Amino acid sequence: MAKAIHSMIRVLDEARSVDFYARAFGLAIADRFAFDDFTLIYLRSPDADFEVELTVNHDRTEPYVLGDGYGHIAFAVEDLEAEHSRFVEAGLNPNPIKEFFRDGALLAKFFFVTDPDGYKIEVLQKHGRYR
């Protein structure tokens, strides 16, 4: 059986992205590998093995064009309202909290935030299938 281990995104500024993911989600650098043309930075939570891999191409000066193919990555949290407040206080500019219902029952409670490179991130209340 396959196991998901990381999701890679290309970022323009390593320090800015590492700071965002640390402040927003408590991710810390698990490994960092510098090569001649690029650097790979693996970010991990102490609570999970899944990592966000940041790729910094050294010769890149322009922001990446995300296109219309990328959707989002999602994080589940214990207390969505508290996290939303923390994001606001940290100046991370989260969108408002939304609720999504199916057949009259709450399917998901969530908000989105955008990282420094324009990637959308969904933050979900731990509930049902989102754990």
N, CA, C and O atoms as CSV, one atom per row, in Angstrom:
chain,resi,resn,atom,element,x,y,z
A,1,MET,N,N,0.838,-1.181,0.000
A,1,MET,CA,C,0.000,0.000,0.000
A,1,MET,C,C,0.882,1.242,0.000
A,1,MET,O,O,1.829,1.329,0.781
A,2,ALA,N,N,0.585,2.187,-0.853
A,2,ALA,CA,C,1.358,3.421,-0.936
A,2,ALA,C,C,0.993,4.354,0.219
A,2,ALA,O,O,-0.127,4.324,0.728
A,3,LYS,N,N,1.948,5.173,0.616
A,3,LYS,CA,C,1.752,6.151,1.691
A,3,LYS,C,C,2.168,7.520,1.165
A,3,LYS,O,O,3.274,7.667,0.646
A,4,ALA,N,N,1.308,8.516,1.290
A,4,ALA,CA,C,1.655,9.876,0.890
A,4,ALA,C,C,2.706,10.414,1.856
A,4,ALA,O,O,2.547,10.311,3.072
A,5,ILE,N,N,3.786,10.992,1.308
A,5,ILE,CA,C,4.867,11.465,2.174
A,5,ILE,C,C,5.144,12.955,2.072
A,5,ILE,O,O,5.593,13.560,3.046
A,6,HIS,N,N,4.886,13.575,0.900
A,6,HIS,CA,C,5.061,15.024,0.820
A,6,HIS,C,C,4.351,15.599,-0.399
A,6,HIS,O,O,3.971,14.885,-1.327
A,7,SER,N,N,4.190,16.912,-0.357
A,7,SER,CA,C,3.681,17.674,-1.484
A,7,SER,C,C,4.692,18.778,-1.754
A,7,SER,O,O,5.104,19.480,-0.830
A,8,MET,N,N,5.098,18.938,-3.012
A,8,MET,CA,C,6.129,19.908,-3.364
A,8,MET,C,C,5.509,21.133,-4.014
A,8,MET,O,O,4.624,21.025,-4.862
A,9,ILE,N,N,5.991,22.305,-3.600
A,9,ILE,CA,C,5.623,23.551,-4.255
A,9,ILE,C,C,6.896,24.345,-4.522
A,9,ILE,O,O,7.861,24.266,-3.761
A,10,ARG,N,N,6.887,25.105,-5.603
A,10,ARG,CA,C,8.021,25.966,-5.938
A,10,ARG,C,C,7.778,27.340,-5.320
A,10,ARG,O,O,6.701,27.918,-5.467
A,11,VAL,N,N,8.786,27.848,-4.633
A,11,VAL,CA,C,8.653,29.141,-3.970
A,11,VAL,C,C,9.791,30.056,-4.392
A,11,VAL,O,O,10.864,29.597,-4.785
A,12,LEU,N,N,9.542,31.342,-4.307
A,12,LEU,CA,C,10.516,32.327,-4.754
A,12,LEU,C,C,11.530,32.690,-3.660
A,12,LEU,O,O,12.713,32.873,-3.946
A,13,ASP,N,N,11.062,32.791,-2.408
A,13,ASP,CA,C,11.910,33.276,-1.318
A,13,ASP,C,C,11.849,32.282,-0.163
A,13,ASP,O,O,10.826,32.158,0.510
A,14,GLU,N,N,12.945,31.582,0.057
A,14,GLU,CA,C,12.990,30.536,1.084
A,14,GLU,C,C,12.621,31.063,2.470
A,14,GLU,O,O,11.756,30.493,3.136
A,15,ALA,N,N,13.259,32.130,2.906
A,15,ALA,CA,C,13.030,32.642,4.260
A,15,ALA,C,C,11.575,33.045,4.464
A,15,ALA,O,O,10.984,32.741,5.500
A,16,ARG,N,N,11.003,33.722,3.488
A,16,ARG,CA,C,9.610,34.168,3.579
A,16,ARG,C,C,8.665,32.969,3.681
A,16,ARG,O,O,7.723,32.989,4.473
A,17,SER,N,N,8.911,31.930,2.886
A,17,SER,CA,C,8.039,30.753,2.907
A,17,SER,C,C,8.212,29.938,4.180
A,17,SER,O,O,7.226,29.492,4.767
A,18,VAL,N,N,9.442,29.738,4.611
A,18,VAL,CA,C,9.691,29.001,5.857
A,18,VAL,C,C,9.023,29.714,7.023
A,18,VAL,O,O,8.419,29.070,7.880
A,19,ASP,N,N,9.125,31.040,7.062
A,19,ASP,CA,C,8.490,31.825,8.117
A,19,ASP,C,C,6.971,31.661,8.082
A,19,ASP,O,O,6.349,31.459,9.125
A,20,PHE,N,N,6.371,31.744,6.900
A,20,PHE,CA,C,4.918,31.602,6.780
A,20,PHE,C,C,4.456,30.248,7.305
A,20,PHE,O,O,3.552,30.193,8.139
A,21,TYR,N,N,5.051,29.161,6.841
A,21,TYR,CA,C,4.601,27.825,7.233
A,21,TYR,C,C,4.884,27.534,8.708
A,21,TYR,O,O,4.164,26.755,9.332
A,22,ALA,N,N,5.915,28.146,9.263
A,22,ALA,CA,C,6.178,28.006,10.707
A,22,ALA,C,C,5.108,28.734,11.511
A,22,ALA,O,O,4.543,28.178,12.452
A,23,ARG,N,N,4.830,29.991,11.133
A,23,ARG,CA,C,3.842,30.784,11.882
A,23,ARG,C,C,2.429,30.259,11.684
A,23,ARG,O,O,1.639,30.234,12.628
A,24,ALA,N,N,2.107,29.843,10.476
A,24,ALA,CA,C,0.743,29.400,10.187
A,24,ALA,C,C,0.462,28.002,10.719
A,24,ALA,O,O,-0.587,27.772,11.320
A,25,PHE,N,N,1.376,27.070,10.509
A,25,PHE,CA,C,1.078,25.661,10.785
A,25,PHE,C,C,2.062,24.964,11.712
A,25,PHE,O,O,1.947,23.760,11.941
A,26,GLY,N,N,3.020,25.696,12.244
A,26,GLY,CA,C,3.984,25.091,13.164
A,26,GLY,C,C,4.937,24.126,12.487
A,26,GLY,O,O,5.519,23.267,13.150
A,27,LEU,N,N,5.109,24.251,11.166
A,27,LEU,CA,C,6.031,23.369,10.457
A,27,LEU,C,C,7.456,23.877,10.631
A,27,LEU,O,O,7.718,25.078,10.566
A,28,ALA,N,N,8.359,22.947,10.852
A,28,ALA,CA,C,9.770,23.290,11.021
A,28,ALA,C,C,10.586,22.554,9.966
A,28,ALA,O,O,10.143,21.555,9.401
A,29,ILE,N,N,11.767,23.059,9.718
A,29,ILE,CA,C,12.638,22.412,8.730
A,29,ILE,C,C,13.084,21.062,9.276
A,29,ILE,O,O,13.710,20.981,10.333
A,30,ALA,N,N,12.752,20.001,8.536
A,30,ALA,CA,C,13.183,18.649,8.884
A,30,ALA,C,C,14.502,18.333,8.176
A,30,ALA,O,O,15.372,17.667,8.736
A,31,ASP,N,N,14.639,18.816,6.945
A,31,ASP,CA,C,15.861,18.642,6.161
A,31,ASP,C,C,15.965,19.784,5.168
A,31,ASP,O,O,14.964,20.364,4.749
A,32,ARG,N,N,17.192,20.092,4.805
A,32,ARG,CA,C,17.447,21.131,3.792
A,32,ARG,C,C,18.628,20.657,2.973
A,32,ARG,O,O,19.693,20.359,3.515
A,33,PHE,N,N,18.436,20.587,1.656
A,33,PHE,CA,C,19.474,20.111,0.758
A,33,PHE,C,C,19.737,21.155,-0.319
A,33,PHE,O,O,18.891,21.388,-1.182
A,34,ALA,N,N,20.902,21.779,-0.270
A,34,ALA,CA,C,21.286,22.785,-1.261
A,34,ALA,C,C,22.067,22.103,-2.386
A,34,ALA,O,O,22.992,21.328,-2.141
A,35,PHE,N,N,21.677,22.407,-3.604
A,35,PHE,CA,C,22.369,21.947,-4.799
A,35,PHE,C,C,22.830,23.183,-5.571
A,35,PHE,O,O,22.523,24.308,-5.176
A,36,ASP,N,N,23.555,22.986,-6.650
A,36,ASP,CA,C,24.062,24.123,-7.419
A,36,ASP,C,C,22.946,25.023,-7.934
A,36,ASP,O,O,23.046,26.247,-7.842
A,37,ASP,N,N,21.884,24.433,-8.473
A,37,ASP,CA,C,20.834,25.203,-9.133
A,37,ASP,C,C,19.561,25.390,-8.310
A,37,ASP,O,O,18.732,26.237,-8.643
A,38,PHE,N,N,19.396,24.617,-7.250
A,38,PHE,CA,C,18.159,24.671,-6.475
A,38,PHE,C,C,18.408,24.181,-5.060
A,38,PHE,O,O,19.429,23.558,-4.768
A,39,THR,N,N,17.448,24.479,-4.183
A,39,THR,CA,C,17.479,23.997,-2.799
A,39,THR,C,C,16.138,23.359,-2.484
A,39,THR,O,O,15.089,23.877,-2.865
A,40,LEU,N,N,16.178,22.226,-1.783
A,40,LEU,CA,C,14.974,21.543,-1.315
A,40,LEU,C,C,14.890,21.715,0.193
A,40,LEU,O,O,15.855,21.449,0.911
A,41,ILE,N,N,13.737,22.160,0.669
A,41,ILE,CA,C,13.512,22.345,2.096
A,41,ILE,C,C,12.286,21.522,2.474
A,41,ILE,O,O,11.197,21.754,1.948
A,42,TYR,N,N,12.455,20.565,3.378
A,42,TYR,CA,C,11.359,19.720,3.823
A,42,TYR,C,C,10.851,20.232,5.171
A,42,TYR,O,O,11.602,20.303,6.143
A,43,LEU,N,N,9.569,20.585,5.212
A,43,LEU,CA,C,8.937,21.103,6.426
A,43,LEU,C,C,8.026,20.038,7.003
A,43,LEU,O,O,7.300,19.367,6.269
A,44,ARG,N,N,8.065,19.882,8.328
A,44,ARG,CA,C,7.280,18.835,8.976
A,44,ARG,C,C,6.744,19.319,10.313
A,44,ARG,O,O,7.371,20.116,11.012
A,45,SER,N,N,5.574,18.817,10.642
A,45,SER,CA,C,4.976,19.029,11.961
A,45,SER,C,C,5.476,17.934,12.896
A,45,SER,O,O,5.718,16.812,12.451
A,46,PRO,N,N,5.636,18.237,14.180
A,46,PRO,CA,C,6.027,17.180,15.111
A,46,PRO,C,C,4.934,16.115,15.275
A,46,PRO,O,O,5.195,15.031,15.796
A,47,ASP,N,N,3.713,16.428,14.831
A,47,ASP,CA,C,2.581,15.513,15.002
A,47,ASP,C,C,2.344,14.580,13.819
A,47,ASP,O,O,1.511,13.679,13.917
A,48,ALA,N,N,3.053,14.769,12.697
A,48,ALA,CA,C,2.763,13.972,11.506
A,48,ALA,C,C,4.018,13.781,10.666
A,48,ALA,O,O,4.959,14.570,10.754
A,49,ASP,N,N,4.027,12.739,9.860
A,49,ASP,CA,C,5.156,12.456,8.983
A,49,ASP,C,C,5.052,13.170,7.639
A,49,ASP,O,O,6.071,13.377,6.980
A,50,PHE,N,N,3.834,13.554,7.212
A,50,PHE,CA,C,3.658,14.191,5.916
A,50,PHE,C,C,4.395,15.519,5.888
A,50,PHE,O,O,4.328,16.288,6.847
A,51,GLU,N,N,5.094,15.793,4.798
A,51,GLU,CA,C,5.903,17.002,4.703
A,51,GLU,C,C,5.455,17.893,3.545
A,51,GLU,O,O,4.874,17.426,2.565
A,52,VAL,N,N,5.739,19.177,3.685
A,52,VAL,CA,C,5.644,20.124,2.581
A,52,VAL,C,C,7.076,20.352,2.108
A,52,VAL,O,O,7.937,20.775,2.878
A,53,GLU,N,N,7.315,20.066,0.839
A,53,GLU,CA,C,8.639,20.264,0.256
A,53,GLU,C,C,8.644,21.585,-0.510
A,53,GLU,O,O,7.888,21.761,-1.465
A,54,LEU,N,N,9.493,22.499,-0.088
A,54,LEU,CA,C,9.666,23.766,-0.790
A,54,LEU,C,C,10.851,23.613,-1.737
A,54,LEU,O,O,11.924,23.174,-1.324
A,55,THR,N,N,10.666,23.971,-2.993
A,55,THR,CA,C,11.761,23.970,-3.960
A,55,THR,C,C,12.054,25.404,-4.347
A,55,THR,O,O,11.176,26.122,-4.826
A,56,VAL,N,N,13.289,25.815,-4.136
A,56,VAL,CA,C,13.727,27.159,-4.498
A,56,VAL,C,C,14.720,27.014,-5.650
A,56,VAL,O,O,15.815,26.483,-5.463
A,57,ASN,N,N,14.346,27.478,-6.825
A,57,ASN,CA,C,15.260,27.491,-7.972
A,57,ASN,C,C,16.079,28.766,-7.896
A,57,ASN,O,O,15.522,29.864,-7.931
A,58,HIS,N,N,17.396,28.635,-7.794
A,58,HIS,CA,C,18.277,29.761,-7.506
A,58,HIS,C,C,18.238,30.860,-8.561
A,58,HIS,O,O,18.431,32.028,-8.225
A,59,ASP,N,N,17.998,30.528,-9.812
A,59,ASP,CA,C,18.011,31.549,-10.855
A,59,ASP,C,C,16.650,32.214,-11.062
A,59,ASP,O,O,16.518,33.076,-11.931
A,60,ARG,N,N,15.662,31.842,-10.300
A,60,ARG,CA,C,14.302,32.367,-10.472
A,60,ARG,C,C,14.177,33.729,-9.801
A,60,ARG,O,O,14.514,33.877,-8.626
A,61,THR,N,N,13.694,34.721,-10.543
A,61,THR,CA,C,13.484,36.056,-9.979
A,61,THR,C,C,12.035,36.503,-10.069
A,61,THR,O,O,11.623,37.412,-9.347
A,62,GLU,N,N,11.257,35.880,-10.942
A,62,GLU,CA,C,9.853,36.244,-11.134
A,62,GLU,C,C,8.948,35.262,-10.392
A,62,GLU,O,O,9.267,34.076,-10.315
A,63,PRO,N,N,7.835,35.729,-9.850
A,63,PRO,CA,C,6.889,34.813,-9.208
A,63,PRO,C,C,6.411,33.738,-10.192
A,63,PRO,O,O,6.331,33.976,-11.397
A,64,TYR,N,N,6.099,32.569,-9.666
A,64,TYR,CA,C,5.600,31.475,-10.488
A,64,TYR,C,C,4.166,31.753,-10.908
A,64,TYR,O,O,3.391,32.346,-10.157
A,65,VAL,N,N,3.824,31.323,-12.099
A,65,VAL,CA,C,2.451,31.390,-12.579
A,65,VAL,C,C,1.790,30.087,-12.146
A,65,VAL,O,O,2.167,29.008,-12.604
A,66,LEU,N,N,0.805,30.193,-11.265
A,66,LEU,CA,C,0.197,28.982,-10.709
A,66,LEU,C,C,-0.784,28.325,-11.666
A,66,LEU,O,O,-1.070,27.136,-11.528
A,67,GLY,N,N,-1.300,29.065,-12.623
A,67,GLY,CA,C,-2.231,28.478,-13.578
A,67,GLY,C,C,-3.552,28.128,-12.925
A,67,GLY,O,O,-3.858,28.602,-11.831
A,68,ASP,N,N,-4.323,27.308,-13.590
A,68,ASP,CA,C,-5.627,26.933,-13.044
A,68,ASP,C,C,-5.694,25.457,-12.677
A,68,ASP,O,O,-6.781,24.920,-12.467
A,69,GLY,N,N,-4.543,24.796,-12.596
A,69,GLY,CA,C,-4.522,23.381,-12.264
A,69,GLY,C,C,-4.354,23.097,-10.779
A,69,GLY,O,O,-4.863,22.091,-10.283
A,70,TYR,N,N,-3.654,23.959,-10.069
A,70,TYR,CA,C,-3.416,23.739,-8.644
A,70,TYR,C,C,-4.693,24.018,-7.868
A,70,TYR,O,O,-5.368,25.016,-8.121
A,71,GLY,N,N,-5.026,23.153,-6.934
A,71,GLY,CA,C,-6.190,23.360,-6.075
A,71,GLY,C,C,-5.761,23.916,-4.732
A,71,GLY,O,O,-5.747,25.131,-4.535
A,72,HIS,N,N,-5.411,23.035,-3.809
A,72,HIS,CA,C,-4.942,23.468,-2.502
A,72,HIS,C,C,-4.382,22.282,-1.741
A,72,HIS,O,O,-4.579,21.128,-2.121
A,73,ILE,N,N,-3.687,22.584,-0.667
A,73,ILE,CA,C,-3.287,21.599,0.322
A,73,ILE,C,C,-4.142,21.902,1.548
A,73,ILE,O,O,-4.569,23.042,1.728
A,74,ALA,N,N,-4.399,20.909,2.392
A,74,ALA,CA,C,-5.281,21.118,3.543
A,74,ALA,C,C,-4.610,20.651,4.837
A,74,ALA,O,O,-3.854,19.680,4.859
A,75,PHE,N,N,-4.915,21.381,5.909
A,75,PHE,CA,C,-4.473,21.042,7.259
A,75,PHE,C,C,-5.702,20.944,8.145
A,75,PHE,O,O,-6.607,21.771,8.037
A,76,ALA,N,N,-5.751,19.943,9.022
A,76,ALA,CA,C,-6.848,19.798,9.983
A,76,ALA,C,C,-6.364,20.278,11.350
A,76,ALA,O,O,-5.230,20.011,11.750
A,77,VAL,N,N,-7.250,20.996,12.065
A,77,VAL,CA,C,-6.903,21.542,13.376
A,77,VAL,C,C,-7.993,21.194,14.390
A,77,VAL,O,O,-9.136,20.926,14.021
A,78,GLU,N,N,-7.624,21.201,15.666
A,78,GLU,CA,C,-8.564,20.871,16.742
A,78,GLU,C,C,-9.604,21.957,16.964
A,78,GLU,O,O,-10.775,21.654,17.195
A,79,ASP,N,N,-9.191,23.227,16.899
A,79,ASP,CA,C,-10.080,24.347,17.220
A,79,ASP,C,C,-9.982,25.394,16.117
A,79,ASP,O,O,-9.116,26.268,16.154
A,80,LEU,N,N,-10.874,25.299,15.140
A,80,LEU,CA,C,-10.822,26.156,13.959
A,80,LEU,C,C,-10.952,27.632,14.314
A,80,LEU,O,O,-10.215,28.459,13.777
A,81,GLU,N,N,-11.870,27.974,15.203
A,81,GLU,CA,C,-12.057,29.384,15.566
A,81,GLU,C,C,-10.801,29.964,16.199
A,81,GLU,O,O,-10.407,31.089,15.889
A,82,ALA,N,N,-10.169,29.194,17.089
A,82,ALA,CA,C,-8.938,29.666,17.730
A,82,ALA,C,C,-7.823,29.835,16.704
A,82,ALA,O,O,-7.069,30.808,16.757
A,83,GLU,N,N,-7.719,28.901,15.784
A,83,GLU,CA,C,-6.692,29.015,14.743
A,83,GLU,C,C,-6.957,30.211,13.842
A,83,GLU,O,O,-6.031,30.932,13.468
A,84,HIS,N,N,-8.213,30.420,13.495
A,84,HIS,CA,C,-8.555,31.570,12.653
A,84,HIS,C,C,-8.160,32.869,13.361
A,84,HIS,O,O,-7.561,33.752,12.748
A,85,SER,N,N,-8.490,32.984,14.626
A,85,SER,CA,C,-8.110,34.168,15.406
A,85,SER,C,C,-6.601,34.337,15.453
A,85,SER,O,O,-6.094,35.451,15.318
A,86,ARG,N,N,-5.881,33.239,15.643
A,86,ARG,CA,C,-4.423,33.291,15.684
A,86,ARG,C,C,-3.857,33.770,14.346
A,86,ARG,O,O,-2.922,34.570,14.314
A,87,PHE,N,N,-4.430,33.278,13.239
A,87,PHE,CA,C,-3.994,33.709,11.914
A,87,PHE,C,C,-4.220,35.214,11.743
A,87,PHE,O,O,-3.356,35.924,11.229
A,88,VAL,N,N,-5.388,35.690,12.179
A,88,VAL,CA,C,-5.692,37.124,12.074
A,88,VAL,C,C,-4.667,37.922,12.873
A,88,VAL,O,O,-4.095,38.888,12.368
A,89,GLU,N,N,-4.437,37.516,14.126
A,89,GLU,CA,C,-3.491,38.230,14.990
A,89,GLU,C,C,-2.071,38.203,14.432
A,89,GLU,O,O,-1.301,39.141,14.640
A,90,ALA,N,N,-1.721,37.120,13.719
A,90,ALA,CA,C,-0.375,36.988,13.144
A,90,ALA,C,C,-0.240,37.726,11.813
A,90,ALA,O,O,0.834,37.736,11.210
A,91,GLY,N,N,-1.334,38.344,11.356
A,91,GLY,CA,C,-1.280,39.077,10.095
A,91,GLY,C,C,-1.231,38.195,8.865
A,91,GLY,O,O,-0.716,38.610,7.827
A,92,LEU,N,N,-1.765,36.970,8.963
A,92,LEU,CA,C,-1.719,36.023,7.848
A,92,LEU,C,C,-2.916,36.153,6.904
A,92,LEU,O,O,-2.984,35.452,5.894
A,93,ASN,N,N,-3.847,37.032,7.221
A,93,ASN,CA,C,-4.984,37.375,6.354
A,93,ASN,C,C,-5.827,36.184,5.894
A,93,ASN,O,O,-6.005,35.980,4.693
A,94,PRO,N,N,-6.346,35.399,6.838
A,94,PRO,CA,C,-7.204,34.282,6.422
A,94,PRO,C,C,-8.550,34.780,5.901
A,94,PRO,O,O,-9.022,35.849,6.287
A,95,ASN,N,N,-9.155,33.994,5.025
A,95,ASN,CA,C,-10.520,34.277,4.590
A,95,ASN,C,C,-11.479,33.931,5.730
A,95,ASN,O,O,-11.079,33.261,6.683
A,96,PRO,N,N,-12.729,34.371,5.651
A,96,PRO,CA,C,-13.699,34.042,6.701
A,96,PRO,C,C,-13.949,32.525,6.800
A,96,PRO,O,O,-13.760,31.780,5.838
A,97,ILE,N,N,-14.373,32.106,7.977
A,97,ILE,CA,C,-14.747,30.703,8.195
A,97,ILE,C,C,-16.037,30.416,7.445
A,97,ILE,O,O,-16.967,31.221,7.444
A,98,LYS,N,N,-16.074,29.246,6.805
A,98,LYS,CA,C,-17.254,28.799,6.057
A,98,LYS,C,C,-17.680,27.437,6.572
A,98,LYS,O,O,-16.885,26.698,7.153
A,99,GLU,N,N,-18.943,27.117,6.349
A,99,GLU,CA,C,-19.463,25.784,6.652
A,99,GLU,C,C,-20.032,25.194,5.374
A,99,GLU,O,O,-20.651,25.895,4.574
A,100,PHE,N,N,-19.815,23.897,5.193
A,100,PHE,CA,C,-20.259,23.190,4.006
A,100,PHE,C,C,-21.136,22.022,4.470
A,100,PHE,O,O,-20.682,21.158,5.221
A,101,PHE,N,N,-22.379,22.003,4.022
A,101,PHE,CA,C,-23.334,20.977,4.436
A,101,PHE,C,C,-23.638,20.027,3.289
A,101,PHE,O,O,-23.583,20.411,2.120
A,102,ARG,N,N,-23.960,18.783,3.632
A,102,ARG,CA,C,-24.407,17.782,2.666
A,102,ARG,C,C,-25.516,16.980,3.319
A,102,ARG,O,O,-25.356,16.438,4.413
A,103,ASP,N,N,-26.652,16.916,2.623
A,103,ASP,CA,C,-27.825,16.199,3.143
A,103,ASP,C,C,-28.207,16.684,4.535
A,103,ASP,O,O,-28.603,15.884,5.383
A,104,GLY,N,N,-28.093,17.979,4.778
A,104,GLY,CA,C,-28.501,18.578,6.034
A,104,GLY,C,C,-27.514,18.441,7.179
A,104,GLY,O,O,-27.767,18.951,8.270
A,105,ALA,N,N,-26.398,17.763,6.957
A,105,ALA,CA,C,-25.403,17.559,8.020
A,105,ALA,C,C,-24.121,18.320,7.672
A,105,ALA,O,O,-23.777,18.471,6.500
A,106,LEU,N,N,-23.428,18.790,8.696
A,106,LEU,CA,C,-22.163,19.486,8.494
A,106,LEU,C,C,-21.134,18.522,7.915
A,106,LEU,O,O,-20.806,17.504,8.525
A,107,LEU,N,N,-20.634,18.856,6.735
A,107,LEU,CA,C,-19.561,18.066,6.132
A,107,LEU,C,C,-18.210,18.657,6.516
A,107,LEU,O,O,-17.286,17.929,6.880
A,108,ALA,N,N,-18.103,19.979,6.433
A,108,ALA,CA,C,-16.816,20.611,6.713
A,108,ALA,C,C,-17.007,22.039,7.207
A,108,ALA,O,O,-17.917,22.750,6.780
A,109,LYS,N,N,-16.130,22.438,8.112
A,109,LYS,CA,C,-16.037,23.814,8.583
A,109,LYS,C,C,-14.586,24.212,8.338
A,109,LYS,O,O,-13.674,23.507,8.770
A,110,PHE,N,N,-14.356,25.344,7.643
A,110,PHE,CA,C,-13.015,25.617,7.156
A,110,PHE,C,C,-12.815,27.095,6.832
A,110,PHE,O,O,-13.764,27.877,6.778
A,111,PHE,N,N,-11.551,27.450,6.618
A,111,PHE,CA,C,-11.198,28.731,6.007
A,111,PHE,C,C,-9.990,28.508,5.114
A,111,PHE,O,O,-9.278,27.513,5.247
A,112,PHE,N,N,-9.774,29.435,4.214
A,112,PHE,CA,C,-8.602,29.395,3.343
A,112,PHE,C,C,-7.658,30.531,3.693
A,112,PHE,O,O,-8.076,31.587,4.168
A,113,VAL,N,N,-6.379,30.293,3.449
A,113,VAL,CA,C,-5.339,31.304,3.578
A,113,VAL,C,C,-4.429,31.124,2.360
A,113,VAL,O,O,-4.353,30.036,1.789
A,114,THR,N,N,-3.754,32.180,1.976
A,114,THR,CA,C,-2.852,32.125,0.827
A,114,THR,C,C,-1.430,32.354,1.299
A,114,THR,O,O,-1.162,33.289,2.055
A,115,ASP,N,N,-0.512,31.495,0.852
A,115,ASP,CA,C,0.885,31.642,1.268
A,115,ASP,C,C,1.557,32.756,0.452
A,115,ASP,O,O,0.934,33.300,-0.460
A,116,PRO,N,N,2.814,33.106,0.759
A,116,PRO,CA,C,3.470,34.229,0.084
A,116,PRO,C,C,3.608,34.076,-1.429
A,116,PRO,O,O,3.774,35.072,-2.133
A,117,ASP,N,N,3.542,32.847,-1.941
A,117,ASP,CA,C,3.670,32.623,-3.376
A,117,ASP,C,C,2.325,32.453,-4.071
A,117,ASP,O,O,2.275,32.175,-5.269
A,118,GLY,N,N,1.234,32.620,-3.322
A,118,GLY,CA,C,-0.095,32.552,-3.920
A,118,GLY,C,C,-0.769,31.204,-3.847
A,118,GLY,O,O,-1.853,31.032,-4.406
A,119,TYR,N,N,-0.156,30.231,-3.169
A,119,TYR,CA,C,-0.772,28.914,-3.034
A,119,TYR,C,C,-1.901,28.967,-2.013
A,119,TYR,O,O,-1.735,29.509,-0.920
A,120,LYS,N,N,-3.041,28.407,-2.371
A,120,LYS,CA,C,-4.200,28.345,-1.480
A,120,LYS,C,C,-4.017,27.178,-0.514
A,120,LYS,O,O,-3.564,26.098,-0.896
A,121,ILE,N,N,-4.381,27.421,0.750
A,121,ILE,CA,C,-4.291,26.400,1.795
A,121,ILE,C,C,-5.608,26.391,2.544
A,121,ILE,O,O,-6.090,27.434,2.986
A,122,GLU,N,N,-6.189,25.205,2.684
A,122,GLU,CA,C,-7.451,25.052,3.415
A,122,GLU,C,C,-7.134,24.597,4.836
A,122,GLU,O,O,-6.330,23.689,5.042
A,123,VAL,N,N,-7.770,25.233,5.807
A,123,VAL,CA,C,-7.634,24.848,7.211
A,123,VAL,C,C,-9.003,24.374,7.663
A,123,VAL,O,O,-9.964,25.143,7.672
A,124,LEU,N,N,-9.088,23.098,8.039
A,124,LEU,CA,C,-10.353,22.452,8.378
A,124,LEU,C,C,-10.443,22.112,9.856
A,124,LEU,O,O,-9.445,21.763,10.487
A,125,GLN,N,N,-11.641,22.215,10.398
A,125,GLN,CA,C,-11.921,21.712,11.747
A,125,GLN,C,C,-11.844,20.182,11.683
A,125,GLN,O,O,-12.425,19.575,10.783
A,126,LYS,N,N,-11.143,19.562,12.618
A,126,LYS,CA,C,-11.147,18.100,12.691
A,126,LYS,C,C,-12.579,17.659,12.954
A,126,LYS,O,O,-13.178,18.006,13.972
A,127,HIS,N,N,-13.115,16.886,12.013
A,127,HIS,CA,C,-14.522,16.479,12.105
A,127,HIS,C,C,-14.758,15.438,11.007
A,127,HIS,O,O,-14.312,15.608,9.873
A,128,GLY,N,N,-15.453,14.380,11.353
A,128,GLY,CA,C,-15.811,13.388,10.344
A,128,GLY,C,C,-14.605,12.837,9.620
A,128,GLY,O,O,-13.697,12.286,10.242
A,129,ARG,N,N,-14.592,12.985,8.291
A,129,ARG,CA,C,-13.503,12.424,7.487
A,129,ARG,C,C,-12.239,13.260,7.553
A,129,ARG,O,O,-11.176,12.809,7.127
A,130,TYR,N,N,-12.342,14.477,8.084
A,130,TYR,CA,C,-11.172,15.375,8.157
A,130,TYR,C,C,-10.531,15.271,9.534
A,130,TYR,O,O,-10.921,15.960,10.476
A,131,ARG,N,N,-9.544,14.397,9.626
A,131,ARG,CA,C,-8.928,14.139,10.933
A,131,ARG,C,C,-7.417,14.101,10.871
A,131,ARG,O,O,-6.762,13.894,11.893
